[in-house]
């Protein structure tokens, strides 16, 4: 996950040198090759190195997709395009979790390698050749972050991602300790979050386009905050199902609004903000999991109640952190 997040920073400078199509082809081919190497590995060192290189190649997907959506799509449809893209990634993740329970571990690398090879061919033959390199001078993340509107939105993204991962990554333990659920029940509820997230991305895209990015941002964050606060109490399982649906939909509606706002940035900034998006989210997610463990070990209820209150408080400051882009 660390190479995946930090590897995204490579692609802002690359998109200013090369067109999107050759970058897509090369990164997909490398992903395919390193997936095969992982599946064939008989040494832990080779497996770990190949996984790192896989992450670096796969890191191109989100920033390049946001950059391309910002280039080719009109502002009034970008939310739905972003929602469709991220919704497909949620469905793919759910399929991966399902297959991990029934297949030998090597096939978990061979199947992505095959799909990567097919996708490489599709991009080569079907992807448009006419897309231009991104405009702008040299890539300088520090100078960009010194701009107030950019710095504030990434502080907001950092805090949101930190609280989300601090909550989500302990849910399996929470369900076992707090509700005494069995593994199959836990897996079902966690899968429900993924399915709800796929729906939330599409719904968030529709709201972002029809009612505005800020509407989706507010609604998603408030729904997420309330869902997290409700985890502090113990409810019947049917109620817990509704809470988990709210959790998944709330997070992804807010996620969609922020990702769509990043595609709305002017061409000269879009590569950097798209790459920073992945890096900031994964770094903050790691921080959230590490820090929350100290509180989770003492009291689940108070920890989740505190996280929910902080998320709700954060919604009050959305106008300070997030500004919808007027020029696209």
Secondary structure in CASP SS format (residue, H / E / C, confidence):
PFRMAT SS
TARGET T0000
AUTHOR 0000-0000-0000
METHOD secondary structure of the structure
MODEL  1
X C 1.00
X H 1.00
X H 1.00
X H 1.00
X H 1.00
X H 1.00
X H 1.00
X C 1.00
X C 1.00
X H 1.00
X H 1.00
X H 1.00
X H 1.00
X H 1.00
X H 1.00
X C 1.00
X C 1.00
X C 1.00
X C 1.00
X H 1.00
X H 1.00
X H 1.00
X H 1.00
X H 1.00
X H 1.00
X H 1.00
X H 1.00
X H 1.00
X H 1.00
X H 1.00
X H 1.00
X H 1.00
X H 1.00
X H 1.00
X H 1.00
X H 1.00
X H 1.00
X H 1.00
X H 1.00
X H 1.00
X C 1.00
X C 1.00
X C 1.00
X H 1.00
X H 1.00
X H 1.00
X H 1.00
X H 1.00
X H 1.00
X H 1.00
X H 1.00
X H 1.00
X H 1.00
X H 1.00
X H 1.00
X H 1.00
X H 1.00
X H 1.00
X C 1.00
X H 1.00
X H 1.00
X H 1.00
X H 1.00
X H 1.00
X H 1.00
X H 1.00
X H 1.00
X H 1.00
X H 1.00
X H 1.00
X H 1.00
X H 1.00
X C 1.00
X C 1.00
X H 1.00
X H 1.00
X H 1.00
X H 1.00
X H 1.00
X H 1.00
X H 1.00
X H 1.00
X H 1.00
X H 1.00
X H 1.00
X H 1.00
X H 1.00
X H 1.00
X H 1.00
X H 1.00
X H 1.00
X H 1.00
X H 1.00
X H 1.00
X H 1.00
X H 1.00
X H 1.00
X H 1.00
X H 1.00
X H 1.00
X C 1.00
X C 1.00
X C 1.00
X C 1.00
X C 1.00
X C 1.00
X H 1.00
X H 1.00
X H 1.00
X H 1.00
X H 1.00
X H 1.00
X H 1.00
X H 1.00
X H 1.00
X H 1.00
X H 1.00
X H 1.00
X H 1.00
X H 1.00
X H 1.00
X H 1.00
X H 1.00
X H 1.00
X H 1.00
X H 1.00
X C 1.00
X C 1.00
X C 1.00
X C 1.00
X C 1.00
X C 1.00
X C 1.00
X C 1.00
X C 1.00
X C 1.00
X C 1.00
X C 1.00
X C 1.00
X C 1.00
X H 1.00
X H 1.00
X H 1.00
X H 1.00
X H 1.00
X C 1.00
X C 1.00
X H 1.00
X H 1.00
X H 1.00
X H 1.00
X H 1.00
X H 1.00
X H 1.00
X H 1.00
X H 1.00
X H 1.00
X H 1.00
X H 1.00
X H 1.00
X H 1.00
X H 1.00
X H 1.00
X H 1.00
X H 1.00
X H 1.00
X H 1.00
X H 1.00
X C 1.00
X C 1.00
X H 1.00
X H 1.00
X H 1.00
X H 1.00
X H 1.00
X H 1.00
X H 1.00
X H 1.00
X H 1.00
X C 1.00
X C 1.00
X C 1.00
X H 1.00
X H 1.00
X H 1.00
X H 1.00
X H 1.00
X H 1.00
X H 1.00
X H 1.00
X H 1.00
X H 1.00
X H 1.00
X H 1.00
X H 1.00
X H 1.00
X H 1.00
X H 1.00
X H 1.00
X H 1.00
X H 1.00
X H 1.00
X H 1.00
X H 1.00
X H 1.00
X H 1.00
X H 1.00
X H 1.00
X H 1.00
X H 1.00
X C 1.00
X C 1.00
X H 1.00
X H 1.00
X H 1.00
X H 1.00
X H 1.00
X H 1.00
X H 1.00
X H 1.00
X H 1.00
X H 1.00
X H 1.00
X H 1.00
X H 1.00
X H 1.00
X H 1.00
X H 1.00
X H 1.00
X H 1.00
X C 1.00
X C 1.00
X C 1.00
X C 1.00
X C 1.00
X C 1.00
X H 1.00
X H 1.00
X H 1.00
X H 1.00
X H 1.00
X H 1.00
X H 1.00
X H 1.00
X H 1.00
X H 1.00
X H 1.00
X H 1.00
X H 1.00
X H 1.00
X H 1.00
X H 1.00
X H 1.00
X H 1.00
X H 1.00
X H 1.00
X H 1.00
X H 1.00
X H 1.00
X H 1.00
X H 1.00
X H 1.00
X H 1.00
X C 1.00
X C 1.00
X C 1.00
X H 1.00
X H 1.00
X H 1.00
X H 1.00
X H 1.00
X H 1.00
X H 1.00
X H 1.00
X H 1.00
X H 1.00
X H 1.00
X H 1.00
X H 1.00
X H 1.00
X H 1.00
X H 1.00
X H 1.00
X H 1.00
X H 1.00
X H 1.00
X H 1.00
X H 1.00
X H 1.00
X H 1.00
X H 1.00
X H 1.00
X H 1.00
X H 1.00
X H 1.00
X H 1.00
X C 1.00
X C 1.00
X C 1.00
X H 1.00
X H 1.00
X H 1.00
X H 1.00
X H 1.00
X H 1.00
X H 1.00
X H 1.00
X H 1.00
X H 1.00
X H 1.00
X H 1.00
X H 1.00
X H 1.00
X H 1.00
X H 1.00
X H 1.00
X C 1.00
X H 1.00
X H 1.00
X H 1.00
X H 1.00
X C 1.00
X C 1.00
X C 1.00
X C 1.00
X C 1.00
X C 1.00
X C 1.00
END
